[in-house]
């Protein structure tokens, strides 16, 4: 639940604080009404009888042309908002603002989710550690953060059911005297979720825990408590936010760098200068009534473009993760346990592998941070402490690694990054640069709502009902999307691209229609939702070996590459292997082997010559080295 070195102190606090209220707490918990977790899929369409017709995304070149038009003499061409940054926060803001009827543009220097938003722990969680801090330190702000995150967790699972799911997490109990205290903590966590809770926490006997998690050392536990949080495919979620915003009419462009900020005669921001990173075209100006800085750990760099003397407000923290083979743990049960240094260690099933982490160290800000070997070995050591005597993980067992830079809000009195809150901060400079920074994946939607609310007030914008609502469901009717876009924030119930036609039967329909292998159909359904139908259409027949782009051990298919290029603005091999297909996060060596086939398809789709393909291979290898690729490759 949290660091055992602090856990005992916490438990004393928790026991004291809970003694008076525990009876009432349990009573309220037993009487509360939880909203059903299972979605009603009875109205989900069957595409077997009527194949979907999905709208085409506006091309990247058309989006760039729209950016250039904003600087014309026509005031109607000016954007209401220009958002800098294509991570979870930026794309969340773009979707919220656009569905309130505002004219929105978003530019991202690299790719959507190329930074922190693709390098998370993959959890959608309230934060049991923050709950511990709230109780131990009587910190109301931490308490509010947990409550908000638990509510947002449920919205998250509702709007993208194909990309997210509930995940049970095991808390090993080392001594019997810990059990009642940990039970209080998990019950309180359930209670705070209220009607938005997932499933109830419960005690798991030692024998059952070892049956479910046979690689654990049974001599170090007497049982366990299981509680529920959410899990998701982070970069596919991020890309889906961007594509949903684009389908609703936002201008979103990746690989477009902001080189400077534009100010009017009064010193107020009125846009930005941008440069296409994929062409030799000159930089140009994008005009907007308001500019939002949503660049995460790079927020200070944009702030200093606005005001060079601006003090840094971000304290970057490195979170390193490693990926281990699937045999290390069960497919549908994660684990969280105190680490030896007072933090926690996660061991989580994800995409057929096991993700372990994480660290929390102050670091410098860089585009593609490479995990330090010391940090990788520390995580291995912590996982090995939990394993049975006959299980010993070696460095060679690590399939992939990554380091995500968390943009924590700077507190000059903090002694370490772990003590900083993950809540977000919104500031507006004298010139009008609105910066939204901090927070975490789970609360991206709330951050976006707060940012848009602030922008409307600061920039005197006028939200309105969306006049021309696109049909993104793929069916002949918009009945599948009931959300009323009346000018207010509706993102808590606005389903993302892929969600409308998703249902548990989609997998079987893909098998039936396209004769896909079970693992491929399952992969496509859970990573693309109803768009899996289009991905399958773009794939080679199952009888051809080239269908599996990464070999028989992985469910990735060549149609995903074509779909990513045509429908998700994928422009480089790293865009595909890292943020669309996730292979680089699962096995960097397998990703390396897939590069030639991926680049071949990119070359066909984007009309590359041989020199461009060779350069792209070199760039792909460079990216994979940031993902744990260790062998020296001649490029």
Secondary structure, 3 states (H helix, E strand, C coil): CCCHHHHHHHHHHHHHHHHCCHHHHHHHHHHCCCCCCCCCCCCCCCCCCCCCCCCCCCCHHHHHHHHHHCCCCCHHHCEEEEEECCCHHHHHHHHHHHCCCCCEEEECCCCCCCCHHHCCCCEECCCHHHHHHHHHCCCHHHHHHHHHHHHHHHHHHHHCCCCEEEEEEEEEECCHHHHHHHHHHHHHHHHHHHHHCCCCCEEEEHHHHHHHCCCECHHHCCEEEEEEEEEECHHHHHHHHHHHHHHCCCEEECCEEEEEEEECCCCCEEEEEEEECCCCCCCEEEEEEEEEECCHHHHHHHHHHHCCCCCCCEEEEEEEEEEECHHHCCCCEEEEEECCCCCEEEEEEECCEEEEECCCEECCCCCCCCCCHHHHHHHHHHHHHHECCCCCCCHHHCCEEEEEEEEEECCCCCCCHHHCCCCEEEEECCCCEEEEEECCHHHHHHHHHHHHHHHHHHCCCCCCCCCCCCCCCCCCCCCCCCCCCCCCCCCCCCCCCCCCCCCCCHHHHHHHHHCCCHHHHHHHHHHHHHHHHHHHHCCCCCCCHHHECCCCCCCCEHHHHHHHHHHCCCCCHHHHHHHHCCHHHHCHHHHHHHHHHHHHHHHHHHCCCHHHHHHHHHHHHHHHHCCCCCCCCCC
